[in-house]
Amino acid sequence: MNYSRYGEDGIRIIFGESIEAKVSESIRRYYFFLKASNLPGIIDIIPSFRSCLIHFDSRQTSSERLISYLKKSKEKVDKIEIPEPVTHEIPVQYGSEYGPDMEFVSSYSGLSQEEVIEIHTSKVYTVFAVGFMPGFPFMGTLDKRLYSPRLETPRVKVPKGSVGLAQLQTGIYPFESPGGWQIIGTTKVHLFNYRQEPYSLLKIGDRVKFLRE
């Protein structure tokens, strides 16, 4: 792990150089370790693809103090008990009006639309990060046969529930928003509820299995 200052009140811990399940699981474990530690001055902990960002109150602690503690606590991380990741089944309506970019993905990959759907529903994906907007899951790793570039010009409006592809990731739009992913389907599953905790249905480390509806 590599520790470094991140602005005036942040510490970034980098766990690896690539986006993969092993790195994601290390970040997830460290996230739960930090939550359980209840360190004074910690405002927020933000896990991501390859790193974890700690936002702290500089009136209560310092980056030097936190980094020193974290380096001395490496052995505690492996001993902490963490919850098992939750596996979610997400039904999706693919193609036609539900997936306006299905034809492009099919043409770009050289696969039929049926093959695209079969491949997309054949894997169990890991939620590597949640961000961009509340509840948006970045999931992978996508089968290389479905590699798709982002749109050259992002859409102004992507409908809520849109299931998209971008490079080797797949994701779901929790709300209507601008976006540049290739949309291949739509789900009716609600991913974010600000009225009830936990607000986001999907969390880092969770698994997602898409089902054809």
Phi and psi in degrees as a GROMACS rama.xvg file:
@    title "Ramachandran Plot"
@    xaxis  label "Phi"
@    yaxis  label "Psi"
@TYPE xy
-118.854  123.225  ASN-2
-103.433  137.603  TYR-3
-153.937  153.829  SER-4
-64.4652  146.826  ARG-5
-135.179  89.9267  TYR-6
74.0743  -161.673  GLY-7
-79.7452  -25.2003  GLU-8
-136.253  37.7289  ASP-9
-140.991  154.532  GLY-10
-130.178  130.661  ILE-11
-111.059  130.365  ARG-12
-113.705  119.725  ILE-13
-99.626  130.53  ILE-14
-105.468  -14.8774  PHE-15
-175.706  174.872  GLY-16
-103.05  -6.17415  GLU-17
-134.229  160.308  SER-18
-90.0029  108.637  ILE-19
-154.225  163.727  GLU-20
-60.8119  -39.1385  ALA-21
-63.5032  -44.6902  LYS-22
-65.1005  -43.1188  VAL-23
-61.0069  -39.6354  SER-24
-68.1822  -35.3899  GLU-25
-64.1173  -41.7252  SER-26
-65.3498  -42.7906  ILE-27
-61.0028  -44.5201  ARG-28
-62.4559  -43.0444  ARG-29
-66.7618  -36.2695  TYR-30
-59.7039  -47.188  TYR-31
-67.7147  -33.2711  PHE-32
-62.3788  -45.3435  PHE-33
-64.9239  -40.6871  LEU-34
-62.4125  -40.582  LYS-35
-74.0249  -23.1368  ALA-36
-72.9667  -25.1317  SER-37
50.1975  48.0903  ASN-38
-67.8311  135.362  LEU-39
-64.3053  137.472  PRO-40
92.9723  -7.29104  GLY-41
-78.5412  124.231  ILE-42
-95.1231  -43.3569  ILE-43
-155.038  153.484  ASP-44
-127.946  121.495  ILE-45
-121.559  102.535  ILE-46
-79.6196  147.926  PRO-47
-139.628  -159.624  SER-48
-62.468  -52.0148  PHE-49
-123.898  2.92141  ARG-50
-148.154  171.589  SER-51
-135.425  128.329  CYS-52
-105.315  129.784  LEU-53
-109.248  121.928  ILE-54
-103.757  123.499  HIS-55
-126.538  162.233  PHE-56
-89.6521  111.227  ASP-57
-67.8814  -9.80648  SER-58
-81.2555  -17.7257  ARG-59
-108.059  -25.7655  GLN-60
-152.724  -174.864  THR-61
-140.943  162.164  SER-62
-63.3408  -38.7757  SER-63
-62.1355  -43.8804  GLU-64
-65.9664  -43.6601  ARG-65
-67.683  -44.6274  LEU-66
-63.1284  -39.7831  ILE-67
-61.0684  -44.5249  SER-68
-63.9604  -44.8109  TYR-69
-64.1357  -39.6783  LEU-70
-65.3041  -32.707  LYS-71
-81.0616  -10.7361  LYS-72
-107.562  13.9358  SER-73
-56.9803  -39.186  LYS-74
-67.8233  -26.7923  GLU-75
-70.1973  -26.8702  LYS-76
-62.8317  -43.5964  VAL-77
-70.686  -19.1495  ASP-78
-91.4794  -14.7133  LYS-79
-74.3793  140.781  ILE-80
-85.5954  131.275  GLU-81
-123.805  152.71  ILE-82
-67.7599  150.048  PRO-83
-68.6412  142.262  GLU-84
-64.012  145.644  PRO-85
-88.8312  137.218  VAL-86
-101.186  126.212  THR-87
-113.458  137.934  HIS-88
-102.975  122.327  GLU-89
-114.758  108.762  ILE-90
-73.0675  139.113  PRO-91
-134.069  137.507  VAL-92
-96.011  118.256  GLN-93
-99.1532  152.267  TYR-94
68.9282  -173.54  GLY-95
46.1974  -131.548  SER-96
-70.5245  -16.2903  GLU-97
-84.662  -22.1722  TYR-98
-138.827  78.7365  GLY-99
-62.7132  -17.6757  PRO-100
-103.477  7.84987  ASP-101
-59.3073  -40.7967  MET-102
-62.9754  -41.2163  GLU-103
-64.3993  -46.0785  PHE-104
-60.3296  -40.9158  VAL-105
-62.5669  -46.1311  SER-106
-66.7379  -42.9552  SER-107
-65.7486  -37.222  TYR-108
-86.6291  -17.4023  SER-109
76.8938  16.4812  GLY-110
-108.208  156.372  LEU-111
-74.3477  162.407  SER-112
-62.6987  -35.6019  GLN-113
-64.3578  -38.2885  GLU-114
-68.0878  -38.6128  GLU-115
-59.228  -46.4277  VAL-116
-64.2074  -43.9169  ILE-117
-61.0464  -43.5923  GLU-118
-68.6084  -42.3724  ILE-119
-65.3516  -31.9457  HIS-120
-91.8164  -0.245557  THR-121
-88.2936  -14.3815  SER-122
-108.884  159.28  LYS-123
-105.154  120.745  VAL-124
-96.3408  150.523  TYR-125
-99.6583  135.836  THR-126
-80.0788  107.892  VAL-127
-82.7821  -31.373  PHE-128
-161.526  157.716  ALA-129
-126.886  119.633  VAL-130
-177.296  -155.462  GLY-131
70.5755  -52.103  PHE-132
-147.251  161.647  MET-133
-54.954  122.317  PRO-134
87.5004  -0.58326  GLY-135
-77.2501  118.383  PHE-136
-94.1507  130.542  PRO-137
-95.8273  115.488  PHE-138
-124.244  149.688  MET-139
-164.354  -172.252  GLY-140
-95.7241  135.659  THR-141
-69.2682  144.415  LEU-142
-55.5939  132.451  ASP-143
-58.7884  -24.2493  LYS-144
-67.2231  -19.6134  ARG-145
-101.43  11.1133  LEU-146
-51.696  127.743  TYR-147
-138.736  132.705  SER-148
-72.83  157.125  PRO-149
-68.1155  161.498  ARG-150
-62.5098  141.047  LEU-151
-63.4832  -37.2478  GLU-152
-123.873  110.504  THR-153
-57.9369  149.234  PRO-154
-72.6354  148.366  ARG-155
-72.5829  -35.6298  VAL-156
-133.766  120.965  LYS-157
-111.187  125.391  VAL-158
-62.2733  149.643  PRO-159
-56.4956  137.324  LYS-160
88.0404  -0.922903  GLY-161
-65.0744  134.39  SER-162
-103.847  122.188  VAL-163
-128.078  168.132  GLY-164
-122.809  143.697  LEU-165
-150.732  110.904  ALA-166
56.8541  -117.375  GLN-167
-108.975  29.1488  LEU-168
-125.105  158.129  GLN-169
-129.226  150.101  THR-170
-154.064  172.638  GLY-171
-132.573  131.961  ILE-172
-82.9546  114.425  TYR-173
-72.4339  -24.5409  PRO-174
-137.47  164.012  PHE-175
-66.7684  131.653  GLU-176
-163.968  168.37  SER-177
-65.4335  156.101  PRO-178
-177.946  156.028  GLY-179
-122.388  16.8016  GLY-180
-84.4849  156.912  TRP-181
-80.209  115.703  GLN-182
-89.0313  120.385  ILE-183
-113.812  -7.00174  ILE-184
-172.218  -177.891  GLY-185
-141.901  141.589  THR-186
-121.122  152.08  THR-187
-94.4652  -1.20947  LYS-188
-68.9582  131.843  VAL-189
-85.8983  125.427  HIS-190
-96.8767  -16.4253  LEU-191
-144.408  133.705  PHE-192
-136.285  103.288  ASN-193
-71.4453  -8.75521  TYR-194
-88.4683  -11.8618  ARG-195
-143.909  131.283  GLN-196
-85.2378  148.435  GLU-197
-68.9649  134.721  PRO-198
-64.8263  -37.576  TYR-199
-94.5846  130.814  SER-200
-64.1051  -43.0371  LEU-201
-102.116  137.234  LEU-202
-126.161  159.977  LYS-203
-54.4531  132.649  ILE-204
93.2314  -17.4077  GLY-205
-64.015  161.041  ASP-206
-112.227  146.496  ARG-207
-131.126  130.225  VAL-208
-118.03  117.555  LYS-209
-83.6229  137.701  PHE-210
-119.351  138.51  LEU-211
-74.9922  125.695  ARG-212
